[in-house]
Amino acid sequence: MCFPKEDCCGNFTLLKPDVSIQQVVDELLNSPAREDPFHVLDLDDVVQKHLNWLGQLPRVKPFYAVKCNDDPHILKVLACLGTGFDCASKAEIRQILAMGVEPERIIFAHPVKSKEALLFAKEKGVAKMTFDNEFELDKIAEFYPEAELVLRFRHDSAKVLISLGKKFGCDAHVDGLELIQKAKDLGLNIVGVSFHVGCGSKDVDCYYDAIESAKSLFEFALSVGYEFKLLDIGGGFPGDSDKTIDDYSEVVNKALEDFFPNGSGVEVIAEPGRYYAGSAVRLFTTIHGKKFVKTPDGDSEVMYYINDGVFGTLFDWVSLRADHDLGRVMPSITNAKKGKPLLKTTIWGPTCDSTDIVCENVNFPEYNIGEYMLFENIGAYGITFATNFNGFPSPTIRVFVKEQTWSALSHLKPIKWTDKQLDTLQQHFPRS
């Protein structure tokens, strides 16, 4: 049994077949508001995202990025469905292993690891791990020479929410060649290469170019006696409910066909996080305060003070959308407020810090103290970034899943990964 029955308790709610998550949201919006914020986690959304991934990227095995959202229900569902896991620390590895996931389904995807972390990975049999510099190779040679190494090279998207190449990844065409040779001289085992174009890439073509660069590294490795078998295309895939991976999958599949065709013997993995978790979570915040102020130009503006903010679970949601041409940051206008007059609005988080601002100068319907404000698509990095600054608590999590989905998960035997994964899972989970 993959998904234990005892998990169906507390804040875990089974939904009847005729009840939708939107009905749940509407009912909660009409209920008495709570003092503290809470998340609504829709596990059916996670399952459907996985089915969609398998349909669009059948050759690419997802290794979910645990750092994105480490809620145990999300992790258990994905473990059940047969995904791998991208772990960046001893704690994340320990959490995944504790669920019964085999070490082979984990990649230790932090390019810089402590001696203690390497010894822990060795003890637990987690062999796949990334590196991007010579000092890391020396460290691995000393403490875990049997590791299966993955060379991470830098390939930045030109349009990206968060650039990761500034911190990790070597130059593929210079340093990469030297590192492959150094690993060979040390007697280490490099099994493949990885890249990460950045978090939330809006340049889909960069995946094609990155996979082409990976091919050149495979060819050089062959010339020095390696035969690479693993290609890790990282993350960067969108996860909001109004965004798809259609364009991404088209480019990735074309690149794989051109450079690593079926029959090449190369295993292809990715490290999606935001894709799986983003749309699965909604935030319910309560308005605790409100006031009208005059702006410098003489207009009237309404200010709201809610019980979650940028020091809580809205940091990622606010910072990314505010700085990257994604439109004004604002809560969802719920059905009850649609058609109401719009007022110039600023929304503040609960702390005393004046940088705790959720949105400003937006047009929004008027709300009352004690009403909920709803934020959608905040499953990625919300809860893992949250603090208790000023003593305000992080949101609690209420989990919802359809009865038939939970039943299928409860009886699903661990699935061995194959290119026919979608065919296997569609027997248990209908596509929505």
C-alpha positions as CSV (number, residue, x, y, z in Angstrom):
1,M,0.0,0.0,0.0
2,C,1.6,3.2,-1.2
3,F,-0.6,5.8,0.6
4,P,-1.5,4.6,4.1
5,K,-5.1,4.8,5.2
6,E,-4.1,6.4,8.5
7,D,-3.2,9.5,6.5
8,C,-6.9,10.1,6.1
9,C,-7.4,12.1,9.3
10,G,-7.1,15.5,10.8
11,N,-6.8,18.1,8.0
12,F,-7.0,15.4,5.4
13,T,-10.5,15.4,3.7
14,L,-11.9,13.0,1.1
15,L,-14.2,14.5,-1.5
16,K,-17.2,12.6,-2.9
17,P,-17.1,12.1,-6.7
18,D,-19.6,14.9,-7.3
19,V,-17.7,17.5,-5.2
20,S,-15.1,19.7,-6.9
21,I,-12.3,21.5,-5.3
22,Q,-13.9,24.8,-6.5
23,Q,-17.0,23.9,-4.5
24,V,-14.8,23.4,-1.5
25,V,-13.1,26.8,-2.1
26,D,-16.5,28.5,-2.4
27,E,-17.8,26.9,0.8
28,L,-14.7,28.0,2.7
29,L,-15.0,31.5,1.4
30,N,-18.5,31.7,2.8
31,S,-17.5,30.2,6.2
32,P,-16.5,32.3,9.3
33,A,-13.0,33.6,8.8
34,R,-10.1,32.2,10.9
35,E,-7.6,34.3,12.8
36,D,-4.7,32.6,11.2
37,P,-4.1,31.8,7.5
38,F,-4.3,28.4,5.9
39,H,-3.5,26.6,2.7
40,V,-5.8,24.3,0.7
41,L,-3.8,21.6,-0.9
42,D,-5.5,19.8,-3.8
43,L,-3.8,16.4,-4.3
44,D,-5.8,15.7,-7.4
45,D,-4.1,18.6,-9.1
46,V,-0.7,16.9,-8.3
47,V,-1.8,13.6,-9.8
48,Q,-3.2,15.3,-13.0
49,K,0.1,17.3,-13.4
50,H,2.0,14.0,-13.3
51,L,-0.3,12.4,-15.9
52,N,0.1,15.5,-18.1
53,W,3.9,15.3,-17.7
54,L,4.0,11.7,-18.8
55,G,1.8,12.4,-21.8
56,Q,4.0,15.3,-23.0
57,L,7.5,14.2,-22.0
58,P,7.3,10.4,-22.0
59,R,11.1,9.9,-22.1
60,V,11.8,12.3,-19.3
61,K,11.6,10.9,-15.8
62,P,10.7,13.6,-13.2
63,F,12.8,13.9,-10.1
64,Y,10.7,16.2,-8.0
65,A,12.6,19.1,-6.4
66,V,11.8,18.6,-2.7
67,K,12.9,22.1,-1.8
68,C,9.9,23.5,-3.8
69,N,7.3,22.2,-1.4
70,D,8.1,19.4,1.1
71,D,4.6,18.8,2.3
72,P,4.5,15.0,3.1
73,H,1.3,14.5,1.3
74,I,2.8,15.8,-2.0
75,L,5.9,13.7,-1.5
76,K,3.9,10.5,-0.7
77,V,1.7,11.0,-3.8
78,L,4.7,11.4,-6.1
79,A,6.5,8.5,-4.5
80,C,3.5,6.4,-5.2
81,L,3.4,7.5,-8.8
82,G,6.9,6.5,-9.3
83,T,8.8,9.8,-9.6
84,G,12.4,10.3,-8.5
85,F,13.4,13.1,-6.1
86,D,15.9,15.9,-6.3
87,C,17.4,16.4,-2.8
88,A,19.8,19.1,-1.8
89,S,20.6,18.2,1.8
90,K,20.9,15.4,4.3
91,A,17.5,16.4,5.8
92,E,15.8,16.1,2.4
93,I,17.4,12.7,1.6
94,R,16.4,11.5,5.1
95,Q,12.8,12.6,4.5
96,I,12.5,10.8,1.2
97,L,14.2,7.6,2.4
98,A,11.9,7.5,5.4
99,M,8.9,7.1,3.0
100,G,10.4,3.9,1.6
101,V,11.8,5.4,-1.6
102,E,14.8,3.5,-2.9
103,P,18.2,5.4,-3.0
104,E,18.3,4.9,-6.7
105,R,15.3,7.3,-7.1
106,I,17.3,10.1,-5.5
107,I,19.8,12.5,-7.0
108,F,21.8,14.6,-4.6
109,A,21.5,17.7,-6.8
110,H,23.5,20.2,-4.7
111,P,26.8,20.8,-6.5
112,V,28.6,21.7,-3.3
113,K,28.3,19.2,-0.4
114,S,29.9,19.0,3.0
115,K,32.1,16.1,4.0
116,E,29.3,14.9,6.4
117,A,26.7,15.1,3.7
118,L,28.9,13.0,1.4
119,L,29.4,10.4,4.1
120,F,25.7,10.3,4.9
121,A,24.8,9.8,1.2
122,K,27.4,7.0,1.0
123,E,26.0,5.3,4.1
124,K,22.4,5.5,2.7
125,G,23.5,4.3,-0.8
126,V,22.5,7.6,-2.6
127,A,25.1,7.5,-5.4
128,K,23.9,10.0,-8.0
129,M,25.2,13.5,-7.3
130,T,26.1,16.6,-9.1
131,F,29.4,18.6,-9.1
132,D,30.7,21.6,-11.0
133,N,34.3,22.3,-9.8
134,E,37.6,20.6,-9.2
135,F,37.5,21.1,-5.4
136,E,34.3,19.1,-5.2
137,L,35.9,16.3,-7.2
138,D,38.8,16.2,-4.7
139,K,36.3,16.0,-1.9
140,I,34.3,13.2,-3.5
141,A,37.5,11.3,-4.3
142,E,38.4,11.4,-0.6
143,F,35.0,10.6,1.0
144,Y,32.8,8.9,-1.6
145,P,34.9,7.7,-4.6
146,E,32.2,5.2,-5.6
147,A,29.7,7.9,-6.3
148,E,28.0,8.2,-9.7
149,L,28.8,11.8,-10.7
150,V,26.8,14.2,-12.8
151,L,28.6,17.2,-14.3
152,R,26.5,20.3,-14.0
153,F,27.2,22.9,-16.7
154,R,25.9,26.4,-16.9
155,H,23.3,27.3,-19.5
156,D,21.2,30.3,-18.5
157,S,17.8,31.2,-20.0
158,A,17.7,34.7,-21.4
159,K,14.2,35.2,-19.9
160,V,14.0,33.7,-16.4
161,L,12.5,34.5,-13.0
162,I,15.6,33.4,-11.0
163,S,19.0,32.8,-12.6
164,L,20.8,29.9,-11.1
165,G,23.9,30.0,-13.3
166,K,25.5,32.8,-11.3
167,K,25.9,30.3,-8.4
168,F,26.2,26.9,-10.0
169,G,27.4,25.3,-13.2
170,C,30.7,25.3,-15.1
171,D,31.4,26.5,-18.6
172,A,30.5,23.5,-20.8
173,H,33.1,24.0,-23.5
174,V,36.1,24.9,-21.3
175,D,35.9,23.9,-17.7
176,G,33.6,21.0,-18.4
177,L,36.2,19.3,-20.6
178,E,38.9,19.9,-17.9
179,L,36.7,18.5,-15.2
180,I,35.9,15.4,-17.1
181,Q,39.6,14.8,-17.6
182,K,40.4,15.5,-14.0
183,A,37.7,13.0,-12.9
184,K,39.2,10.4,-15.2
185,D,42.7,11.0,-13.7
186,L,41.2,10.6,-10.2
187,G,39.5,7.3,-11.1
188,L,36.0,8.7,-10.5
189,N,32.9,7.6,-12.3
190,I,31.0,10.3,-14.2
191,V,27.7,8.9,-15.5
192,G,26.3,12.0,-17.2
193,V,25.7,15.7,-17.3
194,S,23.0,18.2,-16.0
195,F,22.0,21.8,-16.5
196,H,19.4,24.1,-15.1
197,V,18.2,27.0,-17.3
198,G,16.8,28.9,-14.3
199,C,13.6,29.0,-12.3
200,G,10.6,29.9,-14.3
201,S,12.2,30.1,-17.8
202,K,10.1,31.9,-20.4
203,D,12.6,31.1,-23.2
204,V,11.7,27.6,-24.3
205,D,14.4,27.4,-27.0
206,C,17.2,27.5,-24.5
207,Y,16.4,23.8,-23.7
208,Y,17.3,22.9,-27.2
209,D,20.7,24.7,-27.1
210,A,21.5,23.2,-23.7
211,I,20.8,19.7,-24.8
212,E,23.0,20.3,-27.8
213,S,25.8,21.4,-25.5
214,A,25.2,18.2,-23.4
215,K,25.7,16.2,-26.5
216,S,29.2,17.7,-27.1
217,L,30.1,16.8,-23.5
218,F,29.0,13.2,-24.1
219,E,31.2,13.0,-27.2
220,F,34.2,14.4,-25.4
221,A,33.7,12.0,-22.5
222,L,33.7,9.1,-25.0
223,S,37.1,10.2,-26.3
224,V,38.7,9.9,-22.8
225,G,37.1,6.6,-21.9
226,Y,33.7,7.5,-20.4
227,E,30.4,6.3,-21.7
228,F,27.8,8.7,-20.2
229,K,24.3,7.3,-19.7
230,L,22.4,10.1,-17.9
231,L,21.1,13.5,-19.1
232,D,19.5,15.7,-16.5
233,I,17.6,18.7,-18.1
234,G,16.9,20.4,-14.7
235,G,13.8,22.5,-14.0
236,G,12.4,25.8,-15.1
237,F,9.0,24.6,-16.1
238,P,5.9,26.7,-15.2
239,G,3.3,25.5,-12.7
240,D,0.5,28.1,-12.5
241,S,-2.9,26.9,-13.5
242,D,-3.0,29.3,-16.5
243,K,0.3,28.1,-17.9
244,T,1.1,25.0,-19.8
245,I,4.3,23.1,-20.7
246,D,3.2,22.5,-24.3
247,D,5.9,24.7,-25.9
248,Y,8.6,23.3,-23.5
249,S,7.8,19.7,-24.3
250,E,7.8,20.3,-28.0
251,V,11.3,21.8,-27.8
252,V,12.7,19.2,-25.4
253,N,11.3,16.3,-27.4
254,K,12.7,17.7,-30.6
255,A,16.2,18.2,-29.0
256,L,16.1,14.6,-27.6
257,E,15.2,13.3,-31.0
258,D,18.0,15.2,-32.7
259,F,20.8,14.5,-30.1
260,F,19.8,11.6,-28.0
261,P,17.3,9.5,-30.0
262,N,15.5,6.5,-28.7
263,G,17.8,3.6,-28.7
264,S,20.8,5.7,-27.6
265,G,20.7,4.1,-24.2
266,V,20.6,7.5,-22.5
267,E,18.3,7.9,-19.4
268,V,16.8,11.4,-19.4
269,I,15.6,13.0,-16.2
270,A,14.4,16.4,-15.1
271,E,14.0,18.3,-11.8
272,P,10.6,20.0,-11.9
273,G,9.3,21.6,-8.7
274,R,7.2,24.6,-9.5
275,Y,5.4,22.6,-12.2
276,Y,4.1,20.0,-9.8
277,A,3.4,22.2,-6.7
278,G,2.5,25.7,-8.0
279,S,-1.2,25.3,-8.9
280,A,-1.9,22.7,-6.2
281,V,-2.2,25.2,-3.3
282,R,-4.4,28.1,-2.5
283,L,-4.0,30.5,0.4
284,F,-6.8,31.8,2.5
285,T,-6.0,35.0,4.3
286,T,-8.2,37.0,6.7
287,I,-8.5,40.8,6.6
288,H,-7.7,42.0,10.1
289,G,-7.6,45.7,9.4
290,K,-8.6,48.3,6.9
291,K,-8.3,52.1,6.4
292,F,-8.9,54.8,3.7
293,V,-6.1,57.2,3.0
294,K,-5.6,60.2,0.6
295,T,-2.9,59.7,-2.0
296,P,-0.5,62.7,-2.9
297,D,-2.6,63.4,-6.0
298,G,-5.8,63.7,-3.9
299,D,-7.3,60.4,-4.7
300,S,-8.7,58.0,-2.1
301,E,-7.0,54.6,-1.6
302,V,-8.0,51.7,0.6
303,M,-5.4,49.7,2.6
304,Y,-6.0,46.2,3.9
305,Y,-3.9,44.3,6.5
306,I,-4.0,40.6,6.1
307,N,-2.6,37.7,8.2
308,D,0.0,36.4,5.7
309,G,2.6,38.3,3.7
310,V,6.1,38.4,2.3
311,F,7.7,37.1,5.5
312,G,5.2,34.2,5.4
313,T,4.1,32.2,2.4
314,L,3.7,35.1,-0.1
315,F,7.4,35.9,-0.6
316,D,8.0,33.9,-3.7
317,W,4.5,34.7,-5.1
318,V,5.0,38.5,-4.6
319,S,8.7,38.9,-5.5
320,L,8.6,36.9,-8.7
321,R,5.4,38.4,-10.1
322,A,6.2,41.9,-9.1
323,D,9.7,42.0,-10.8
324,H,9.2,40.0,-14.0
325,D,6.4,41.6,-16.1
326,L,3.8,39.1,-14.8
327,G,1.2,41.8,-14.2
328,R,0.0,43.4,-11.0
329,V,0.2,41.2,-8.0
330,M,-3.2,40.8,-6.5
331,P,-5.5,38.2,-4.9
332,S,-8.2,36.4,-6.9
333,I,-11.4,38.3,-7.4
334,T,-13.9,35.8,-6.2
335,N,-17.3,35.2,-7.7
336,A,-19.0,37.1,-4.9
337,K,-17.0,40.3,-5.7
338,K,-17.1,40.2,-9.5
339,G,-18.9,43.1,-11.0
340,K,-18.4,45.3,-7.9
341,P,-16.8,48.8,-8.2
342,L,-13.0,48.8,-8.2
343,L,-11.0,50.9,-5.8
344,K,-7.3,51.8,-5.8
345,T,-5.9,49.3,-3.3
346,T,-2.8,48.4,-1.3
347,I,-2.6,45.1,0.7
348,W,-0.1,44.7,3.6
349,G,1.1,41.6,5.4
350,P,0.7,41.3,9.1
351,T,4.2,42.3,10.4
352,C,5.4,45.7,11.5
353,D,7.9,45.8,8.6
354,S,7.0,48.3,5.9
355,T,8.5,46.1,3.3
356,D,5.8,43.5,4.0
357,I,3.7,44.7,1.1
358,V,1.7,42.2,-0.9
359,C,0.5,44.6,-3.6
360,E,0.0,48.3,-4.2
361,N,-1.8,50.6,-6.5
362,V,-4.1,47.8,-7.9
363,N,-7.7,48.1,-8.8
364,F,-9.7,45.7,-6.5
365,P,-13.3,45.4,-5.2
366,E,-13.9,46.5,-1.7
367,Y,-13.7,44.0,1.1
368,N,-14.6,44.1,4.8
369,I,-12.7,43.3,7.9
370,G,-13.2,39.6,8.7
371,E,-13.5,38.5,5.1
372,Y,-11.1,36.1,3.3
373,M,-8.8,37.1,0.5
374,L,-7.9,34.2,-1.8
375,F,-4.5,33.7,-3.4
376,E,-4.0,31.0,-6.0
377,N,-0.9,29.3,-7.5
378,I,1.2,29.6,-4.3
379,G,2.2,26.0,-3.9
380,A,5.8,26.6,-5.1
381,Y,8.2,27.8,-2.4
382,G,5.5,29.4,-0.3
383,I,5.6,27.2,2.8
384,T,9.3,26.4,2.6
385,F,10.2,30.1,2.5
386,A,7.9,31.0,5.3
387,T,9.2,32.5,8.6
388,N,7.5,33.4,11.9
389,F,8.8,36.9,11.9
390,N,7.1,39.1,14.5
391,G,5.6,35.9,16.0
392,F,3.0,35.5,13.2
393,P,2.4,31.7,12.5
394,S,2.9,30.0,9.1
395,P,-0.4,28.8,7.5
396,T,-1.7,25.4,8.5
397,I,-2.4,23.0,5.6
398,R,-5.8,21.5,4.8
399,V,-5.5,18.6,2.3
400,F,-8.2,17.6,-0.1
401,V,-8.4,14.6,-2.5
402,K,-11.1,12.8,-4.4
403,E,-12.2,9.5,-2.9
404,Q,-11.4,7.6,-6.1
405,T,-7.9,9.2,-6.3
406,W,-7.2,8.3,-2.7
407,S,-8.5,4.7,-3.2
408,A,-6.3,4.3,-6.2
409,L,-3.2,5.6,-4.4
410,S,-4.0,3.4,-1.4
411,H,-4.0,0.3,-3.5
412,L,-1.3,1.3,-6.0
413,K,1.8,-0.9,-5.9
414,P,5.1,1.0,-6.4
415,I,5.6,1.5,-10.1
416,K,8.8,0.7,-11.9
417,W,9.6,3.5,-14.3
418,T,9.2,2.8,-18.0
419,D,8.4,4.8,-21.2
420,K,4.9,3.2,-20.9
421,Q,4.3,4.8,-17.5
422,L,1.2,6.8,-18.7
423,D,-0.5,3.6,-19.9
424,T,0.0,2.0,-16.5
425,L,-1.3,4.9,-14.5
426,Q,-4.3,5.7,-16.7
427,Q,-5.7,2.4,-15.6
428,H,-6.0,3.9,-12.1
429,F,-6.4,7.6,-12.6
430,P,-8.7,9.1,-15.3
431,R,-7.4,12.2,-17.1
432,S,-9.3,15.4,-16.1
